[in-house]
Amino acid sequence: MRNRVRFLLGSELIVVTNPDPTVTVLQYLRTVARRTGTKEGCAEGDCGACTVVVGELTGDSVRYRAINSCIVFLATLDGKQLLTVEDLRCTDGSLHAVQQAMVETHGSQCGFCTPGFVMSLWALSANNGEATRSVIEEALAGNLCRCTGYDSIIEAATTVLARPRTEETHNPQAVHSALTDLTKDGPLEIDVDGRRFLAPRDLKELHGFQELYPNAVLVAGATDVGLWVTKQHHVLETVIYLGNIAELRVIESSNDALTIGACVPLTDAVPELVVHFPQLGPFFQRFASTQIRNSGTLGGNIANASPIGDSMPPLLVLNATLTVRRGSVTRDIPLDEFFLDYQKTALGEKEIIETIKVPIRRDVRLGVYKISKRKEQDISTVCGAFGVVVEGDEIVKARVAFGGMSATPARAPKCELALLGQPWTMDTVRKAADALEQDFTPISDMRGSAEYRRLVARNLVEKFYREINGQSVDVFAQVGSSDD
Amino acid sequence: MTETRIKGGVRQRIPHESATKHVSGEALYTDDLPVIEGQVFAAIGMSEKPHARIVELDLCEVHESPGVVAVISAHDVPGYNAMGPVVRDDEIFASERVQYVGQSLFAVAADTVEHARVAARKARAVYEELEPVFTVDDAMERGSFVLPPHTMKRGDAPAAIANAPNCLKGRIRTGGQDHFYLEGQVAIAVPGEDGDMWVHSSTQHPSEVQEAVAEVLGKTAKDITVEVRRMGGAFGGKEVQATPIACVAALLADNCQRPVNLRLDRDDDMVLTGKRHAFRIDYEVGFDDDGLILGVQFDLAARCGISADLSGAIVDRAMFHSDNCYYLENVTINSYRCKTNTVSDTAFRGFGGPQGMLGIETVIEDIAASLGIDPLDVRSKNFYGTDEKNITPYGMEVTDNVLHDLIPALERSSDYRARRRAVEKFNYENDLFKKGLSLTPVKFGISFTVSHLNQAGALVSIYKDGTVHLNHGGTEMGQGLFTKIAQIVAEEFQIDVGEIKVTATATDKVPNTSATAASSGTDLNGKAAEAAAKTIKARLVDFAADHFGVPQDEVLFENNSVSVGPTGLPFKELVGLAYHARVPLSSTGFYATPQIYYDRETASGKPFYYFAYGAAVSEVIVDTLTGENKVLRVDVLHDAGKSINPAIDIGQVKGGFVQGMGWLTTEELVWDNGGRLLTHAPSTYKIPTAADVPADFNVELLDTGGNKQDVIYRSKAVGEPPLMLANSVFFAIRDAVAATCKTRVQLSMDTPATAERVLLSIEKLAKEVAL
């Protein structure tokens, strides 16, 4: 049994024996390592002040990604490298190019959010991000700044990405071999007075743990479970971390289907989906933030069964199927039969989602629209997804699904019925919009009133119609008026 | 070649003094300070009811919770259990009655933050519920006020409105705003000998923290020292709201005689600290056929929460800015400070000014719509004159009006007229999207309107090696105050700014300070620091003239050197000589703003030393199916006088603009029917992100030749005024909404203009037209 968490902090090997199973990376950094450059702004993964970069072995290289350290458990760092703002200065003590650019463009005012921005920009630069506005905006969507108005930070990003990349202080080969050494041992098993953190490496080990601890909380990206700990102060008895299970991280693509492992981070799952369904591109840009997508997984988003999880409306429309597993037994559940009630799913005891299978149909015309108070890093007030197959003038297939309109993400059967077999016209669309009234009775909450939800859901049907008919319907893609 | 100019003097665009430390994570904020031996961590237990008598507060389980070291509530306060900047009506711990959900009931200290927070949830309170008042409407109906109503008037508004060829009535409700400083409220209290208390507090107002801590502990000011090196943002949210946090930390530290760190969790911070006042503004206006305002009346009703806090002065400032840039010959402004069972609203960048301006700008827009003329033309028609029509409703002469240069310049640089036509054409050709364009001006009064607060002190010391220690009463919250003050002292001594260290603001270095607020930080503390430096410099001149036997006017400080008649020597050498000659090398400095006075009885006087001006043009696009919208382009021309550091000032303009834009668009505070704030974290409360900032964002500082008043280096205050430039975003959205309707109707739209409010406004318009 291995009860020591081992990771590189910068280039130093850190070994922590039996840490608290749910101590966060941020808590560790600030109170144990006393690296106070990383800040707590919200402790829920929404402000980015705690952004750090995690290096992970992928094949022959180390892949670097920005994450929110406030909601990630320390033990998930086992076998990885953690970089904080303190690791960036060059060996001669001078500032890293990213830091220097932020100074030059006056990119900090109060400075509290700055280390987080620096780490997001460092990760962007390490991943050879392009110096374009949209790439920068996406990389910074998870970092809030209340002082600068962002303009100077965007300028810093543009400046540094346009320059040739400077050499990093840590030696990539040394990091690679150090991390390789760390991954050779058995699964991590932490036990602190009966509170456990278990990190199986394959499905067999997972099953073994599940047999021992049938009530264990399964954690993938911890983008929700992390908040149970930091905000609700839940004491989790046994946590099983799924992030190291190789079988859950596969991506397979065939002619007629795309299969994504449940623990594939959204950052990796999204491009696969977008390759096959380019219409999802702009939508997924608005899905959480870079840091959250780097931690959060597609399977986690589904298993969490939140009525406002953004992956589900499009997956419902695409007729996705889940393969779920208990031990050696698997079964398939169509996604539209998976959600039973508010945060209740068809998963049985000790059953896990293994993969998400998405049929690839090239004849489906697809539209997905997210409505939220803010464009970036917000939770949907309403999310509407539409797919139709039109032959000649007739709608021969129609699937419509919504998030934010009921207790679970759900299809809109009456609306679908109103489309099916009808001509592809505005009149049909209006009737389909009317039919939504029978499909949903939305609630009012802090994200929007029932009245707004009803109205905007109706209007999204029309938006879809306009888009399929060739109109540009994304307000965020529009440009300003010139005087000529 | 040698530099002929010092590094970092005034007018130079040097980086923030902590920039390198910010980007490297080396800048220390209060919670980053080394943990002191024995330090414990605290949390606050909060009320669950909006208005109730406390029948019983059972803290047994809190005491027994793991790691708990101390638990205190109202009866454990050795001194006075209340605070408040004007009226002492905010209890540290609710004693008999709770008045809002989240009000502090007790506090607990434990060995870890986690233990303290868990323990704080274990209290059992028995309440007898009382009827709450939540909204301005309810409060107005019941006459529930924290302070008496107040009126400002000139001429005869009712008669002017009655006799005017045209008149309109309207209402706008403006939403509140959470400060969302990235660093939450935090204080560390460390007990010392004699029962003294040393407090590290993330506060804009160390002296108020000092006084309040003394009062709650039953001690005196001399026993308490408060220090703050920097804050991670404040925006007015740490002017008063930092005080109770420091008081609780000090009370616990006193109780258990251990250092106590109280850092609020973000959600707790948003629930239990005050916010920007929401207003209901009703107006009635009479105007001629060209849009000239003949008479106007405003009723301003502000939601103030449970206590007076700074609401008196905040609503006064809303009244002072109900004219904005416009001459109002006949005007009545009635104001009401409504008491509601919500957290006490407080200072926030603009301090009532933004709400006051939204009132008059709504009037302007409604007049323009009713006459079918461009709102800019209505604005221009009503601007204050230079030699006439230049008296404000409170009787102050506007002597520094730059609108007649500023507005035409911005109109040109933004291509306003051509773009107006382009927007009209776009709207004619498109039905899914509508564009809107708006130019709004800002005139913002600079000074605390409570005159005695306009004073500041500084302490400057030169050490034997010629380096300088600089301390002043202002606090650094990111606005670049320490940088600018260092530049001022560098300029005075003619030494590189790197020779100067600005140290943490501390009540034992400079006493009796005012809050760093009202945009006044540089104006007040800059002059005080300059005065201190001048005193020492005069002594050095005296000494050098005497020592080298030259006339005083031949002793000149220039570029790290001092020329003395035909010869010269490095500044450092002169300092060394002066030390040996027993010349005092340290001095305090003091400044009090001249000329200002205000008689609140008659609502007249000269409350402001001067005005800061600016204007912005914003263009937006609105999705008529969803209400979602995007700011496409912004042009700003802002008057910062002769800027001490243009890079810092432009940062203030851009940052203030975006913060104002958030207030008016996506930042929405939502309470449930029981008075619980639902938007208490960034997951639900949405401040702007990088993607909300227009890619086409042009900000220029207006070159006016400098402030007409003798403000430090002829600069102008720049902290608050730019926030109100974002009014242009709101009115551009309103313009786009109006464009969905082909006929002219008066549009009523409240703030924030969320996607929901925009879409529902469009729907409402469509229904009104259909009728």
Chai-1 contact restraints between the chains, C-beta under 6 A:
chainA,res_idxA,chainB,res_idxB,connection_type,confidence,min_distance_angstrom,max_distance_angstrom,comment,restraint_id
A,T36,B,D32,contact,1.0,0.0,6.0,A-B,restraint_1
A,G37,B,G25,contact,1.0,0.0,6.0,A-B,restraint_2
A,G41,B,L182,contact,1.0,0.0,6.0,A-B,restraint_3
A,C42,B,R266,contact,1.0,0.0,6.0,A-B,restraint_4
A,C42,B,P682,contact,1.0,0.0,6.0,A-B,restraint_5
A,E44,B,A681,contact,1.0,0.0,6.0,A-B,restraint_6
A,E44,B,S683,contact,1.0,0.0,6.0,A-B,restraint_7
A,D46,B,P682,contact,1.0,0.0,6.0,A-B,restraint_8
A,D46,B,S683,contact,1.0,0.0,6.0,A-B,restraint_9
A,C47,B,P682,contact,1.0,0.0,6.0,A-B,restraint_10
A,A49,B,L182,contact,1.0,0.0,6.0,A-B,restraint_11
A,V85,B,G25,contact,1.0,0.0,6.0,A-B,restraint_12
A,E86,B,G25,contact,1.0,0.0,6.0,A-B,restraint_13
A,Q99,B,V23,contact,1.0,0.0,6.0,A-B,restraint_14
A,M102,B,V23,contact,1.0,0.0,6.0,A-B,restraint_15
A,V103,B,P15,contact,1.0,0.0,6.0,A-B,restraint_16
A,V103,B,A19,contact,1.0,0.0,6.0,A-B,restraint_17
A,V103,B,V23,contact,1.0,0.0,6.0,A-B,restraint_18
A,H106,B,A647,contact,1.0,0.0,6.0,A-B,restraint_19
A,H106,B,G651,contact,1.0,0.0,6.0,A-B,restraint_20
A,S108,B,A19,contact,1.0,0.0,6.0,A-B,restraint_21
A,S108,B,H22,contact,1.0,0.0,6.0,A-B,restraint_22
A,Q109,B,G478,contact,1.0,0.0,6.0,A-B,restraint_23
A,Q109,B,G651,contact,1.0,0.0,6.0,A-B,restraint_24
A,C110,B,G232,contact,1.0,0.0,6.0,A-B,restraint_25
A,C110,B,G233,contact,1.0,0.0,6.0,A-B,restraint_26
A,C110,B,M477,contact,1.0,0.0,6.0,A-B,restraint_27
A,C110,B,G478,contact,1.0,0.0,6.0,A-B,restraint_28
A,G111,B,S18,contact,1.0,0.0,6.0,A-B,restraint_29
A,G111,B,H22,contact,1.0,0.0,6.0,A-B,restraint_30
A,G111,B,A27,contact,1.0,0.0,6.0,A-B,restraint_31
A,F112,B,L182,contact,1.0,0.0,6.0,A-B,restraint_32
A,F112,B,E183,contact,1.0,0.0,6.0,A-B,restraint_33
A,F112,B,G232,contact,1.0,0.0,6.0,A-B,restraint_34
A,C113,B,L182,contact,1.0,0.0,6.0,A-B,restraint_35
A,T114,B,H22,contact,1.0,0.0,6.0,A-B,restraint_36
A,T114,B,V23,contact,1.0,0.0,6.0,A-B,restraint_37
A,P115,B,G25,contact,1.0,0.0,6.0,A-B,restraint_38
A,V118,B,V23,contact,1.0,0.0,6.0,A-B,restraint_39
A,R133,B,A695,contact,1.0,0.0,6.0,A-B,restraint_40
A,E137,B,A690,contact,1.0,0.0,6.0,A-B,restraint_41
A,E137,B,A691,contact,1.0,0.0,6.0,A-B,restraint_42
A,L140,B,A690,contact,1.0,0.0,6.0,A-B,restraint_43
A,A141,B,T689,contact,1.0,0.0,6.0,A-B,restraint_44
A,R146,B,F180,contact,1.0,0.0,6.0,A-B,restraint_45
A,R146,B,L182,contact,1.0,0.0,6.0,A-B,restraint_46
A,R146,B,G233,contact,1.0,0.0,6.0,A-B,restraint_47
A,C147,B,G233,contact,1.0,0.0,6.0,A-B,restraint_48
A,C147,B,G478,contact,1.0,0.0,6.0,A-B,restraint_49
A,C147,B,G655,contact,1.0,0.0,6.0,A-B,restraint_50
A,T148,B,G655,contact,1.0,0.0,6.0,A-B,restraint_51
A,G149,B,K654,contact,1.0,0.0,6.0,A-B,restraint_52
A,G149,B,G655,contact,1.0,0.0,6.0,A-B,restraint_53
A,G149,B,V658,contact,1.0,0.0,6.0,A-B,restraint_54
A,Y150,B,A690,contact,1.0,0.0,6.0,A-B,restraint_55
A,Y150,B,V693,contact,1.0,0.0,6.0,A-B,restraint_56
A,D151,B,K654,contact,1.0,0.0,6.0,A-B,restraint_57
A,D151,B,V693,contact,1.0,0.0,6.0,A-B,restraint_58
A,D151,B,F697,contact,1.0,0.0,6.0,A-B,restraint_59
A,I154,B,A690,contact,1.0,0.0,6.0,A-B,restraint_60
A,H233,B,V118,contact,1.0,0.0,6.0,A-B,restraint_61
A,I371,B,T626,contact,1.0,0.0,6.0,A-B,restraint_62
A,K373,B,T666,contact,1.0,0.0,6.0,A-B,restraint_63
A,K373,B,K686,contact,1.0,0.0,6.0,A-B,restraint_64
A,K373,B,T754,contact,1.0,0.0,6.0,A-B,restraint_65
A,R374,B,T666,contact,1.0,0.0,6.0,A-B,restraint_66
A,R374,B,K686,contact,1.0,0.0,6.0,A-B,restraint_67
A,K375,B,A691,contact,1.0,0.0,6.0,A-B,restraint_68
A,E376,B,T689,contact,1.0,0.0,6.0,A-B,restraint_69
A,E376,B,A691,contact,1.0,0.0,6.0,A-B,restraint_70
A,D378,B,K686,contact,1.0,0.0,6.0,A-B,restraint_71
A,M446,B,V670,contact,1.0,0.0,6.0,A-B,restraint_72
A,M446,B,L678,contact,1.0,0.0,6.0,A-B,restraint_73
A,M446,B,T679,contact,1.0,0.0,6.0,A-B,restraint_74
A,M446,B,T684,contact,1.0,0.0,6.0,A-B,restraint_75
A,G448,B,E756,contact,1.0,0.0,6.0,A-B,restraint_76
A,Y452,B,E756,contact,1.0,0.0,6.0,A-B,restraint_77
A,V456,B,T626,contact,1.0,0.0,6.0,A-B,restraint_78
A,N459,B,L625,contact,1.0,0.0,6.0,A-B,restraint_79
A,K463,B,L625,contact,1.0,0.0,6.0,A-B,restraint_80
A,V475,B,I621,contact,1.0,0.0,6.0,A-B,restraint_81
A,V475,B,D623,contact,1.0,0.0,6.0,A-B,restraint_82
A,V475,B,E628,contact,1.0,0.0,6.0,A-B,restraint_83
A,V475,B,K630,contact,1.0,0.0,6.0,A-B,restraint_84
A,F476,B,K630,contact,1.0,0.0,6.0,A-B,restraint_85
A,Q478,B,I621,contact,1.0,0.0,6.0,A-B,restraint_86
A,G480,B,E619,contact,1.0,0.0,6.0,A-B,restraint_87
A,G480,B,L632,contact,1.0,0.0,6.0,A-B,restraint_88
A,G480,B,R633,contact,1.0,0.0,6.0,A-B,restraint_89
A,G480,B,D696,contact,1.0,0.0,6.0,A-B,restraint_90
A,S481,B,R419,contact,1.0,0.0,6.0,A-B,restraint_91
A,S481,B,A422,contact,1.0,0.0,6.0,A-B,restraint_92
A,S481,B,V423,contact,1.0,0.0,6.0,A-B,restraint_93
A,D483,B,D415,contact,1.0,0.0,6.0,A-B,restraint_94
A,D483,B,A418,contact,1.0,0.0,6.0,A-B,restraint_95
A,D483,B,R419,contact,1.0,0.0,6.0,A-B,restraint_96
